Amino acid sequence: MSTAKRVSAIFAIFVFTTIAWMILGATIFQRTNEQDVSLRSRVSTSWGTPQSQSPASASYTRTYQEAHSVLDGRGKIQTKLDSVSKEVFLPLDSTNAKVSLQLEHRQKGLLWYSTYKVIFSGEYSFQNNSGQDQEVVFSFPLPAEQAMYDDIVFMLDGAPVGFHPEGNAAKATRHLAAGKSVVLKVGYASQGMQNWNYRFSNEIAQVRDFHLSMTTNFKDIDFPDNTLSASEKRETSDGWQLDWSYKNLLFRLSDRHGHAGKASTRSARRPH
């Protein structure tokens, strides 16, 4: 009887200890999940948010007269001419971009978050096909509103160009003769979290002579839904060498919820 009582006592202690650990684990898990949004936000304020890079653009303003029919004070129809301004984009003839992603996990509370450093450079070729000399606005959108950018490059045909920030883009205006082609070179060093992607366009787009090369220092990569996998990929000692090449691509991408503009052409991510 004494032995049976001791075994029963040990078993009871084991059961109650197990239940206690289960309750403690569930409590920690619940509190951690509840804090995930807050902790993620705190990491993003100090490190950066997910980044989505769009291509550079070049445009000029065309002003023309547009006729409207209006009624005058006597009830007669008169023709009125209004000046209308329209932004016209020059064709993007080629894209040659490079991106390096260096994964550096960050811990906040009990959670680890996938944060990274990124170095991006791109060369974009445009041609003034308007038939006239134009004052062209060159614009390079930055990939995130909440981010820091260092070593920014903004050059036209190899010469540095002074630019100004406008919204979430770097812009510069230069005179471009009719029929002339120009290469805009841009680049930056930054940091973000969770994922990085390159987005051709918000809706329908034609991509000509496109090449993007990506290197990573991690092997666990992911290509989300509605994105294009790499044309070529090669495993390196510590990560991947990924390449996307297209000569003349026509596409329209949208995410699974039906909202255009959220589909990316590539993404590299490591789960936390």
N, C-alpha and C positions, 0 to 999 in steps of 0.2 A: 504494500500500500504506500509505503514511504517513497519507493522508487516511482510508482505511478503518479504520485502527487508532484514529485520533482519534474517528471517529464511533462505533466500537464502545465505546471507553472512556466517551464521553459517555452513550451509551445505558445502559451498565452502571451508571454513577453514578446516572442517572435512576431506573433500576429499583430499585437498592438503597435510594436515598433515599425512593422511594415506599413500599417495603416497611417501611422504618423509621418513616415517618410513620403508616402504617396500624397498625403494632404499638403505637406511642405513643398514637394515638387510641383504639384498642381498650382499651388498659390504663387510660387516663383514664376512658373511658366505663364500664368494668367497676367501677373503684374508686368512681366517682361513684354508680352504681346501688347498690353495696354500702353506701355511706354514707347513702343517701337516708333510710332508716328512722331512723338515728341523728340526722341533721341535722333531719328533720321533727320528731322528738321534742324536740330542743333549741329549735327555733323555737316549738313549742307551749308550752314551759315559760315562755318569756319573753313570748310574745304572746297565746296562747290556742288552744283547740281548735275544731273544727267545732261549730256551735251548732244545737240543735233546740228550738224554742220550743213549749210546750204551753199550752193555755188555762188560765185561773184556774178555781178551783172553790170552792163553798160547801157546807158539810155540817154536820149536827148528829148527835148520838148518841141513838139510841132504845134504851131499856132495857125489856125485857119478860121475863116468866116463861115458861120452857119446861119441859114435863113430861117426865120420863124414868122408865122402869120399871126397878127394880133388885131384886135378891134380898137379903132381910135374912138375919140369922144363922140363922133357922129354916127358910130355904128358901122363904119366901113372897115373892110379888111385891108390892113397895111402889111407890108413886108418889112421885117426888122432884121438887121444883121448883127449877130453877136460874135464876139471873139471867143473861140474855144481853144483851150490848150490840152494837148494829149501827150502822155509819156509813151515814147516809142523805144523798144528795146532792140539793141543790136544783136545779131546772132552770135551765139557762143560756138566758135568753130572747133575748139579743142580744150581738153582738161587734162592736166598732168599733176596729180596730187600725191602726197606722201603723209603718212601718219604713223607715229610711234606711241604705243600705249604701254605704260609701265604700271603694273598693278601694285598698290601699296595699301593693304588692309588697315582700317582704323577701328579701334574698339571704343564704344561708348556704353557705359553701364555693363551689362552682361552680353551685349550683342556686338558682333563684328560686322563691319560694313565694307563693301567692295569699293574702295576709292582708288583713283589712278591719276598719274601724271600723263599729259598728252603734249606732243610736239607735232604741229601741223604745218605743212607748206603746200602751196598750190600755184600752178601757172595756168592762166586762162587767156585764150586767144580770141580777140574780137575783131570784126571788120566793119568799117563804116560803109554800108551798102545803100545809104540814103540818096546818093547821087549829088550831095552837097556837103560842104564843110559844116561841121557841127561842134557845138560845145557839149561834150559828152560827160555825163556824171558816172564815174566808176564807183560801185558800191560793193563792199564785202561784208556780209552779215556775220556777226559773231554767234557762236553756237549756243550760248546760254546767257540769260540776263543776269543771273547771280553767279559771277565767276570773276577771277582775276586773270589778266593777260599780261604776259611779259615778252620782251623781245619781239614786238610787232613789226612785221615787214610789210611795206606797201610801196611797190615799184612799178614803173611803166617803162617797158623796153630797157630794163636794166638800170634805170636811173631812179633814185629815191624820190618819192613824191610826198609833199605835205598833205596830210589828210585831217579831217575833222570828224568827231563822233556825232552821229545823228540817229536818235533812237538806239537800236541795238546793232548799229552798223558803222563801219568806217567808210567815209566817202571823200572823193576828190573830183574836181572838175578840170578837164583839159580839152584844148582845141584839137580836133581830129579831122584831117583833110579827107575829102571824098575819096572812097576806094582804099584808104589806107588801113592796114592791119596793125594791131598793137597787142602786146602781151602784158597782162597784169599779173605781177608776182606778189603773193601775200603769204603771211605766215605768223605764227604765234606759239608761245608755250603757255600751257594752262593746266588746270586740274579739275576733275569732276568725280562723280560717283555713279555706281551701278551700271551704266551703259554709255556707249558713244556710237553715234550713227551718222551716216552721210545721206542726205536726202536730195534727190534730183530736183523735184518740183512738188508743188501742192496738188496738181491735177494731172492733165495730159502734158507730156513733154517729149521732145525729141533730143536725144543725146548723141552727139557726134564726136568721134575720136576721143574717147574717154579712157583714162587709165588712173587707177588708184592703187597704191601699194601700202600695205599695213604690216607692221611688225609688232609682236607682243612679247612680253617676258613671262607669259603664263600659257599653259596648254589647254585649260578648260575654257573653251569659247562656246558661244551660243549664237545662232542665227534665228532671231524671232520670226514669227509668222509674217507673211507679206514683205519679206526682204529677199534680196538676191544673194545667194551663196557665192563664194569667191570663184572666179574663173579658174584660178590655179592656187594651190596651197602647198606649202612645203614645211615640214616640221623641222625646227631648229633645236639646239641643245636645251634652250630654256623656254621655248614658245613656238610661235608660228610666223611664217612669211606668207602673207595673203595678197593676192592680186586680183583686181577686177578690170577687165578690158572689154570695150565695146566700140565697134566702128560706127554703127548707125542704129541706135536703139530707140524704138518708139514704144511707150508704155503708159499705163495708168494704174496707179496703186492706191489702195485705201485700206484702212485697217478693218478688223472684223466687225467693228461697230458701225461701219459705213461712213466714217468721217474722213474726208480726204485730207491729205497733208501730214498724216502721222506715220506713214509707211517709210521705212528707212531702207537704204540700199545695202547697208552692212552694219553689223553690231558685234562687239566683242564684250563678253561679260563673264564674270566668275561669281557664282553664288556665295553669299556669306554664310 
